[in-house]
Amino acid sequence: MNKVDIRQFSLYTAWLVSVIATLGSLYFSEIRGFVPCELCWYQRILMYPLSLILGIATFQNDRSVKKYVFPIAIIGWCISLFHYLEQKVPGFAEIKPCANGVPCSAEYINWLGFITIPFQALVAFTLITIFMLLLKWQKKGQ
């Protein structure tokens, strides 16, 4: 693959990851009936627009979208990591207790002992960030 193909592939794959993450979160809440906690909402607020932004950029072949997507993905990554630590590290959940509703330390799923919903969001934001870094390697004037 040459550099142009890698950039197009990166943009398309980042969009695909964001769509899968968006549909996955909707599946867990609307079909499985899992009530999102406060941190889940923050992650959704950051992921859902990425589906639209990256979708438009993919079909317009607009690689300049990286300057908008990269900061959103990094913020989402930080929230996802914090949320995952609340679930998996003993004593970490007491840092910010939820006022009401579902506690952020609750685990609706726990596949293989470590795959939770925040872990899935963490992986999605990580992949999107990596694909945006691959787009950054674009030379000026291309």
PyMOL commands that set and color helices and strands:
alter all, ss='L'
color gray80, all
select helices_A, chain A and resi 3-31+38-60+63-88+93-95+117-136
alter helices_A, ss='H'
color red, helices_A
deselect
rebuild
show_as cartoon
